Amino acid sequence: MVDKVIRSNVDRRLRREGRPPTTDPEWQFVQEQRWIEAMSVDEILLTLIVARRTWGSDTEIEPVQRGRGAPDARNYALALFIAEMARAIPAVQTFRQEHCADGLIKISEIEAWVRKVANAEGPVPIVEPEPDEQLPVWARPGFHPSDALRPLTKEKSDVKLLAYPRPDLKVALKPVRSHGTLGDLVQLARRLTDDFHWSDAEAVMFVLSDQPPPFSPVKIEPSVSSISPCLSRITLVIDAALAPSQVKDTYTRARNALLQRRYRNLTRKHALLAGFSATFRTETLRDQMRKWNAQYPNWKYKLVTNFGRDVKQARERLLEPANLKSPISLGVKDGQTKTRK
């Protein structure tokens, strides 16, 4: 009975806007998606209109390109509601009033605007790393695990990294001054990314153009460690409405993108060798081999050269998996992959 009342209200609103009432297949979709339980009549109406746009069944609405972040009606509707919440944030309104006095900026013109403001603010100070800092920590001479706790580079407090959309919608990265219009934009964008799960470039796009970023039920954040590849991670930020099977499929795709081929773990012997060499790293290879033979007689070595070769291979396979893709292949150029420090 409740379903009939809600459907009647939705149909009445559709007719009032000059749109056809719901068909039986459409209403069955509404019921299957449980919109009745989770949404008001207004929300069902908006989501249904967006669904028709996706299906291409409403000739008054321009069809959606599926590759532009609107895989279903719920995601598209949520993108609109989230954008409305972001517009109400005082910091967004203040930035637009102070820095977009001539009006919002088209996405195709954002890159030119960024360059213009950056030129007006002056060159960005560059802090060159020391020679050793150009190497991953684990590859530096005399590396010890405790070295990973030391700062990798000098503090660049006067520089921030701005991610913004180019005219072709790819992401560009630009170092900017911390104190200035672009520095304020970076800070505001990071607040929006924390609140709404947008990327930095999507947040910048919204602030400058008011274009609602697409709502994605899952965000994939592969992070390649600058300390050691073995510390690289895949972070999934998942919408609670996503089904477990969809989560599994998403992780599988993300993992396949990170690894060039099937990952093969270390054997027990090689894992123990790597840990053993780290424990007795200050001793000579001959002394290490003697202790190894005493502790693991089943894997006893006769030649120091063979022991040293296997230790080196085990260490390298543990710290730098051979099938881990480089940061460039993961999209660092487009600002989509983080580097952990």
N, C-alpha and C positions, 0 to 999 in steps of 0.2 A: 504493500500500500504506500509506504514511504517513497519507494522508487518511482511509482506512478506520479505522485505529487511533484517530486523533484523534476522528473522528465517533463511534466506539463509546464512547470515554471520555466525550465530551460527553453522549451519549444516556443513559449509565449515571447520570451526575450529575443529569440532568434527571428521570429516573424516580425517583431517590432523593428529590427534592424534590416528587414528586407531579405533575410536569409531563409533557406528551407529548413523545416523542422528536422529533428533527428530521425534517422532511419533505424530500423531494428538492428542491423549489424553495428551501427555506430553506438547505439545504447548498450548493446551487449559488450562492446569494447569498454565503455564507461564502467560497467559493472565489473568486468574482469580486472580492470586496473584499480578498482576500489576507490575511485574518485569520490563516490557518494559518501564514503566513511571519512575521508580525509579533507574534503574541500567544501567550501560554500557554493551556493548556486552561481555567484559571480565568477569564482575560480573555475568551476566546471565549464561555464560558458566560454571563458577565455581559452582554456586548455583545449576545448573541443574545436574552437575556431582555428587554433594553431594546428590541431590534428588534421583538420580538413585541408589546411595549407600544405601540410606534409604529404597527405594522400593525394593532393591535387584535385579534390572533389568539389571545391568551391571556386567557380570561375571568377568570382570577384576578388580573389586573393591570389597574389603572385606566388607560384610554387616555390618551395624552399629547395635549395641545393643541399643534398644530404651531406656533402663533404664540408659544410660550413658550420658544423658543431650543433646541429639540431637533429639527432638521431631519432627522437620521438617527441610527442607533444609535451609530455611532462618536463623534459629537459628544457625545451624552448620556453615554456611558460615560466619555469623557475628562473631562467635567465632574465626575463622581464621583471619579475618581482624583486630579484636580488639587485638589479640595477636601480630600481626605484628606491630601495633601502639605501644604496650607496649615495644616491643624489641628495638624500636628506642629511648626510653627515656634514656638520659645519665646516670641517677642514677642507672638504671638497668644494663647497660653495665659496669659501674664502679664497682658495687658490684660483678658482675660475674668475672671481671678481678682480683679483689683483694682477693676474698674469694672462688672462684671456679676455681683456676688456673689449677687444674688437669682435668677440664672438667665438664660439667653439671652432675647432680646427678640423678640417677634413682629414681622414686617415691618410690619404695620398699626399697631404701637405705636412704631416707631422715631422718627417725627417728634415725637411727644409727649415721648419720652425726650430727644431733642436739645434741645427747647425748655426742658425742665426743667433740664437740666445747664447750658445757656447762661444761664438766669436766675440760677442759683446762682453762676456764674463772673463775672457782672457785665457791664456794657455794654462793647462793643468800641470801642477808640479809632478815630476816623475821621480820615484825612488827606485834606483837600480838595486837589485839583490846582489849580495856578495857572491863570488864565484861558486862556493860550496852550496849556496842556497838554490842554485839552479838545478841541483841534483835532488832526486827524492831522498829523504832522510836515510832510508835503509841502504841506499847505494853509496853513501859517503864513506870515506876511509875511517876505519875504526868504529863503525856503527854499533851501538848498543841499544836495546829496546827503550831504555830510559831517555835516549836522545829524542825520541818522538814527542816528549813533553815540552821540549824547548820551542820558543817561537821560531817560525820558519823565515819570516821576513820582517823588515822594519815596519813599524806601525804607519799606515798610510791614512792618517786621520783627516787629511785635507782633500782626499780623493774618494769619490763614490763611483759606482758603475751603474749607468742608466741603460735599461733595456727598453726598446721602443719598436713599434712596427714600421717597417719600410713600406713604400707604395705597393710592393708585390706581396705584402703581408708576412714576409719573412722577418725574423727578429734580428735587430742590430744592437750591438753593445758599444757604449761610448763612455770613457772616463770623464767625469765632470767634477767641478769643485763642490766640496761639501756645503759651503756657505754661498748660496745663490739660488736663483730660480730653479735650475735643474737639480741641485742638491735637495731642495725642498720637495721637488717632484719625486725624487727617488724615495725620500722618507715617507711621503704620502702613499706612494704606490706600495711600499712594503707593508704599511698598515692595512691597506685594502687586500693584499694577498693573504695576510693572516686572518682577516675577518671573513673573506668570501671565497677563499681557495682559488683565487685567480693566479695566473703567472704575473711576473713583474711587468712584462710587456703588455699584457691584457689590461692591467690596472692603469698603466700610463695611457693606453689607447682610450679607456673609458674617461679618465679625467680630462683629457684634451678634446676628445671628439664626442663624448656621451654615447658612443656605440656600446650597447650591452655585450660583454664577453659571453660566449656560449657557455652554458652550464654543462659540465662534464661530470658524470657520476663517479669517475675515478681519475686521479691525477697520478702520473707515473714520473718519479723523480730519480733517475739513475745518478749516482754521485761517485765520481772517480776520485779516489784519494790521491793527494799529492805527497803523502807520507809513504804509502806503499799500496800497490794494486790490491793486495789481499784485504785491505780495509774498505774497498769499494762496496757500495750498497745499492739496493733498489728499494725505494720508499713508495708505497702505494697509499694514497689518501682516498678513502673509499666512502661513497654514499651508502648509508645504512640500508637503503632500499635495494642495493645491488644483490642479486642472488649469489649464493656460494659458488655455483658453477661458473658464473660470469667472472667472479674474482679469480678463480683458478685459471680461466682462459686468458684473462688480462695479465696475470703474473707470468704465464708461459710465454706470451708474446714479448713481454718486457725482458725476460731472461734470455730469450733467443736473440734479442737485439743487443744484449750486453756481451754474450759469449759467441765467439765466431764458430764454434762447433761444440759438440757434446762435451760437457765438463767431466773430466776424469780426476777423481780425488787421489791423493797420495796413498800408497800402500802403507800398512802399519809400520813396516821397517823404515821406509823413507820419512814418515812423519816422526818417528822416534829419533832418527838420525838428525833431522833438522832441530828438534828440541834439545837433543844431547849436545850438539855443537854450540847452541846458544848458551847452555849452562856452563860449559867448560871452554868458552871462547878465549880465555886468557892463556890457556895452555897450548903447548905445541901439538901438532897433529899426531905425532908419535905417542905422546902421553894420552891424548884423547882416544886413540885407537886401543891402547892398552886397557884403559878403563872400560871402553865399549866392549872389548872382547871378554872382560871379566863379568860384565853385567849381562851381556847377550851372547852367550857361547854358541847358540844356534846360528847366529849371523856373524861368525868370527871372520876377521880379515887377517891376511898374511902380509899384504903389501900396503905400506903407508900411502902410496900413490893411488891405489884403488879406493882406499878409505876416504882420502881427500876428494877424489873425483865424485864419489857418491854423496858425500856431505855437501859439496858445492851444488850438485844437481838438486838434491832435496831442498836445500835452502832457497834456491832460485824458484823451484816449482811451488814452494809454499808461499813465498813473498810476492811472486809475480807470475800468476797463472798465464801460461802461454796463449790461452785462447780468449783472454780478456781483450775486448776491442779498445782501441785508443780513444782518448777523449774527442778527437776530431770526428771519428766515425760515429760517435754518440750524439753529435749535434752541438758541441760546445760553441761552434761558430754562430749558431743561431740562438745561443743563450738558453738552451733547454736542458743542459746537463750541468749539474753543480760540480765543483771541485772541492772536496773535503780537505780541510787543513787542520 
